[in-house]
Amino acid sequence: MSGRRERRGSKASSEDEMIINDLILKLQAILPDQSHSSCTTTRVPASKVLKEACKYIKRLHREADDLSERLSQLLASMDATNGIDADILRSLLKQ
């Protein structure tokens, strides 16, 4: 009986590994620095792909923060010159 459990455990483990490897390959394919390579199925360590994904997410957060700040400044300047345009822009952004 213990032999059956071991085989089931190793089968589940290999299935889990296949799923994880597939997800890592998919993640690698959507990362901008990784996707331009000629072959996205090239074996890259999962740790490297995950580190690159974290860097990319952090960069996207910084870009979103920068854009938000620029938009706030634009709305503030529009409020000072013509409040109607700023209100229209705000209503469009809420949609």
N, C-alpha and C positions, 0 to 999 in steps of 0.2 A: 504493500500500500504506500509506503513512504516513497517508493520509486515513482509511482503515479503522481504524487504531489510535486516531486522535484521536476518531473517532465512538464507538468502543467505550469509550474512556476517559471521554468526557463522559457516555455513557449510564450507566456504572457510577457515576460521580460523582453524577448526578441520582438514581439509585436509592439510593445511600448517603444523600444528603440527605433523601430521602423517608422512609427508615427512621429517621434521626436525628430528623426533625421529628415523626414518629409517636411515637417514644419520649419526646420532650420533652412532647408533648401528654398522653401517658399519665401521665407524672410530675407534670405540672401538675395533672391531675385528682385525684391522690391526696394532694396536699399540702393540709393543712387550711386554710391561709390562702387558697389558690387555688381550692379546690373549691366554696366557698360562693358564688362569683360566678355570676351568672345564665347565663353562657355560657362553658364551659371551653374552647371552641375559639377564643376570642379570642387573637389573635396577641400573644404576649409574648416578648420576646427570650430566647433559650435561656440566655444568661448569667444573667439574672434568675431563671429557673426553677431553674437549677443552684445559684445562691447560696441561694435559699430552701430547697432540698432539703438543702443542707449545714447551714444554721441549724437546720432541723427535726431532722436526725439528731443534731446536737450537743445539742439540747434533750432528745431522747429518751434520750441517754446520761446526761445530768445527772439526769433523772428516775429512770432505772434505778439510778444510783449512790445517789441519795437513798433510794429504796425499799429497796435492799440494806442501807444503813446502818440504816434504821428496823427492818428485819427482824432484823438482828444485835442491835440493842438489845433488841428484844422477846424474842428467844431467850435473851439473857443474863439478862434479868429473870425469864424463865420457869425457867431453870436454877436461879436463886437461890431461887425459891419452890417449884417442883415440877418436878423433872427429867423425870418421865414425860411430862408434856404437851409439853415441849420436844422430847423424843425422837420423839413421835408426829408433831409438826409437821415436824420435819426429815425423817422418813421420807416424809411426804406430799409435801414439796417436791422430793424426789429422784425421784419418779415421773414 
